[in-house]
Amino acid sequence: MDEMPPPLKPLPENWERALVIVAHPDDVEYGAAGAIARWTGQGKKINYVMVTSGEAGIDGLHPEECRALREAEEIESAQIVGVDKVEFLGFPDGVLTYGLELRAKVAKAVRQHQPEIVITINFREMFGPGALNQADHIVVGRAVLDGARDAGNRWIFPEQLSDEPDGLKPWGGVRAVWAAGSPESRHGVDVTDTFDVGVQSLEAHEAYIKGLGWEGWSAQDFLEGILRQGGSRMGTTYAASFEVYSLVWGGTDED
């Protein structure tokens, strides 16, 4: 008999600024967008960084056409949940590799936005039994974890820094990296009140979903399947789950 997963502990909400860094447009919308809407509704400032533009995502559409379409859909999707700034780093979709270039871009974004929390999606090898994760997600998640730490060290990527008043400075204020949808999630956030907004944000990727050929696919049904599982572990109707990686010296996943 399978063991029941442990209850999800509530994520802390005593922070003001977060930065979301993911591989593709739509990565945030498969479960985490309802949490983003909850937090922007509390007055928190959240910005998005997309490492690629998802330009290799539609088989029947040339990458340059696809790039413009997917960027526009992600901007609309972000606005639905209260995020008004989306940056695209321009790395090639589908063939990301872990390395210093990507780490440097992550560190630079963290130094620019100065978040207390950095959010990405599951970057473990699997989503669950028999469900292999996508290579770009794994690469980006590891670069996010390392780049968020790099941002606080003035001797790593020092060429980004400047003594000018408006120049970039080291930023060691990231308390934790949160990975949404990880199979090792031990924390969650109640998204019952923002579930419908999360559905709308996923539906904003209409052309992409249509291009995948998912006949009869429903954003609402999909998110219900994911977020009800989280809710059952939190005692709520819907909850988004997260794995917490503390960046506090000597910290735990409670920091």
Backbone hydrogen bonds, N-H to C=O, Kabsch-Sander energy under -0.5 kcal/mol:
donor,donor_aa,acceptor,acceptor_aa,energy
8,L,233,R,-2.1
9,K,186,R,-2.6
11,L,188,G,-2.0
15,W,13,E,-0.9
18,A,45,K,-2.4
19,L,117,I,-2.1
20,V,47,N,-2.9
21,I,19,L,-0.5
21,I,119,I,-2.8
22,V,49,V,-2.1
27,D,24,H,-1.7
30,Y,26,D,-0.7
30,Y,27,D,-0.7
31,G,29,E,-1.2
32,A,28,V,-1.2
33,A,28,V,-1.1
35,A,32,A,-0.7
36,I,32,A,-1.9
37,A,33,A,-2.6
38,R,34,G,-1.9
39,W,35,A,-2.3
40,T,36,I,-2.8
41,G,37,A,-1.9
42,Q,38,R,-0.7
42,Q,39,W,-0.6
43,G,40,T,-1.6
44,K,39,W,-2.1
45,K,16,E,-2.8
46,I,44,K,-0.6
47,N,18,A,-1.5
48,Y,85,K,-2.4
49,V,20,V,-2.6
50,M,87,E,-3.5
51,V,22,V,-2.8
51,V,49,V,-0.6
52,T,23,A,-2.2
57,G,54,G,-1.7
59,D,57,G,-0.5
61,L,58,I,-1.8
65,E,62,H,-0.6
66,C,62,H,-2.9
67,R,63,P,-2.6
68,A,64,E,-1.3
69,L,65,E,-1.9
70,R,66,C,-2.9
71,E,67,R,-2.3
72,A,68,A,-2.0
73,E,69,L,-2.2
74,E,70,R,-2.2
75,I,71,E,-2.3
76,E,72,A,-2.1
77,S,73,E,-2.6
78,A,74,E,-2.7
79,Q,75,I,-2.0
80,I,76,E,-1.6
81,V,77,S,-0.9
81,V,78,A,-0.7
82,G,79,Q,-1.5
83,V,78,A,-2.8
84,D,82,G,-0.6
87,E,48,Y,-2.3
89,L,50,M,-2.9
89,L,87,E,-0.5
91,F,51,V,-2.4
95,V,92,P,-0.8
103,R,99,G,-2.3
104,A,100,L,-2.8
105,K,101,E,-1.8
106,V,102,L,-2.2
107,A,103,R,-2.7
108,K,104,A,-2.5
109,A,105,K,-2.2
110,V,106,V,-2.4
111,R,107,A,-2.5
112,Q,108,K,-2.2
113,H,109,A,-2.5
114,Q,110,V,-2.4
116,E,17,R,-2.4
117,I,17,R,-1.5
118,V,176,A,-2.2
119,I,19,L,-2.8
120,T,178,W,-2.8
122,N,180,A,-2.2
127,F,131,A,-3.5
128,G,131,A,-0.9
131,A,128,G,-2.5
132,L,130,G,-0.7
133,N,125,E,-3.1
137,H,134,Q,-0.6
138,I,134,Q,-1.6
139,V,135,A,-2.2
140,V,136,D,-2.7
141,G,137,H,-2.4
142,R,138,I,-1.8
143,A,139,V,-2.1
144,V,140,V,-2.7
145,L,141,G,-2.2
146,D,142,R,-2.3
147,G,143,A,-3.2
148,A,144,V,-2.3
149,R,145,L,-1.0
150,D,146,D,-2.7
151,A,147,G,-1.8
152,G,149,R,-1.3
153,N,150,D,-2.0
154,R,152,G,-0.7
156,I,153,N,-1.9
157,F,155,W,-0.5
160,Q,157,F,-1.7
161,L,158,P,-1.6
162,S,168,L,-2.2
167,G,164,E,-1.9
171,W,151,A,-2.5
175,R,116,E,-3.4
175,R,173,G,-0.6
176,A,116,E,-1.0
177,V,245,Y,-2.5
178,W,118,V,-2.8
179,A,177,V,-0.5
179,A,243,E,-2.8
180,A,120,T,-2.6
180,A,178,W,-0.7
181,G,241,S,-2.6
182,S,179,A,-1.0
185,S,182,S,-1.7
186,R,242,F,-1.3
187,H,242,F,-1.9
188,G,9,K,-2.2
189,V,240,A,-1.9
191,V,238,Y,-1.5
192,T,238,Y,-0.7
195,F,191,V,-0.6
195,F,192,T,-0.8
198,G,194,T,-2.2
199,V,195,F,-2.1
200,Q,196,D,-2.1
201,S,197,V,-2.2
202,L,198,G,-1.6
203,E,199,V,-2.5
204,A,200,Q,-1.1
205,H,202,L,-1.9
206,E,203,E,-0.6
209,I,205,H,-2.5
210,K,206,E,-2.6
211,G,207,A,-2.3
212,L,208,Y,-1.1
212,L,209,I,-0.5
213,G,209,I,-0.5
213,G,210,K,-1.4
214,W,209,I,-1.1
215,E,213,G,-1.9
217,W,214,W,-2.1
222,F,218,S,-2.4
223,L,219,A,-2.5
224,E,220,Q,-2.4
225,G,221,D,-2.0
226,I,222,F,-1.5
227,L,223,L,-3.2
228,R,224,E,-2.1
229,Q,225,G,-0.6
230,G,226,I,-1.3
231,G,227,L,-2.3
232,S,228,R,-2.3
233,R,229,Q,-0.8
233,R,230,G,-0.7
234,M,230,G,-0.6
234,M,231,G,-1.0
235,G,231,G,-1.7
236,T,231,G,-2.0
239,A,227,L,-2.0
240,A,189,V,-2.2
242,F,187,H,-2.8
243,E,179,A,-2.4
245,Y,177,V,-2.7
246,S,244,V,-0.6
247,L,175,R,-2.9
248,V,175,R,-0.6
251,G,248,V,-3.0
255,D,252,T,-1.9
